[in-house]
Amino acid sequence: MDFVKAAVLPWLAEPIERLRAAGAADRLPHSLLILGAPGLGAAELAAWAGAFALCEARPAARPCGECAACALLRADAHPDWHVVRLEEDAQQIKVGQVRELIESLTQKSYRGGYKVGLIEGAEVLNVNGANAFLKTLEEPTARTLLMLTAARSHRLPPTVASRCLKLALRPPEREAALAWLRSQSGEPDGWEAPLALAGGAPLRAIELRRAGVAELDADMRRDVAALAAGTIDLTLLAERWVRADPAPRVAWLENWVTTRILAGVGGAADAKTAESVRLPGGARGLKITSMYALLDAVRDFRRLATTGVNPQLALEALLLRFRSPPP
Ligand SMILES: [Zn+2]
């Protein structure tokens, strides 16, 4: 795993400094809840923090990258590093996976140092799963670090969330993010659209650009026009989006509605951009209040999407709103 990347992401400097100070005072937290949208570096920060705890160089202000522990981590072979994530085709992290992790953390450390557990994407943990490690949070064993990463809209039980040190990651300022994207990629242009679609999360912007934002944009314009004209089957469209990855598509919709609203209230948005896709047929001549309702629907969907709801059904319901006239 890559545990050095977090240290070069400028917007993670503050949480890293916090962990570094805690480590220097030998007061690393027992449990850490890292919150942030995809592409803000929650996974990278967790990797850094875990490696920081496991690194055997002393004193260390960061994972040294050279000791035996760091070498094992780099090879994904450290015996005291335990990760749980959603299994393929599963909707939730299973309680059995969590129990296994907790069991590993109660064992003696293989290398005589820290034991680190990570639950990736903890928003898809069900109540039983979350309760399974409540006891571990309440009575932590020494030299154990349990980390959870989750979206900010997570529905973890308060009993769990309140027992963790929370690190909430925020997107960097737009200009700072653009400057970082330009400098690290050597590409001076074309970052505005992917960054906007990524909701300001720079690593996600890189992924989106790699996946082809121009094609996505063209697809979306075609889909929304077809949706408005009623010439496309909702179920098939939702199916296609779910298969392809709904997140950037829903972000595109949110962007599009937001641009319409800003243009409508005479804001800073470029009206020409806003007009380049016609309003959905039923929504043509829509009042600004209805656009706000659409925006709410899109945001509700994004919240729902992190709760293990059936994505196909939720997406169909959302797309229906883009087709039908407002009540
Ligand atoms: Zn090391």
Residues whose N, C-alpha, C, O or C-beta is under 5 A from the ligand:
A	BS01	ZN	C55 E56 A57 P63 C64 G65 E66 C67 C70
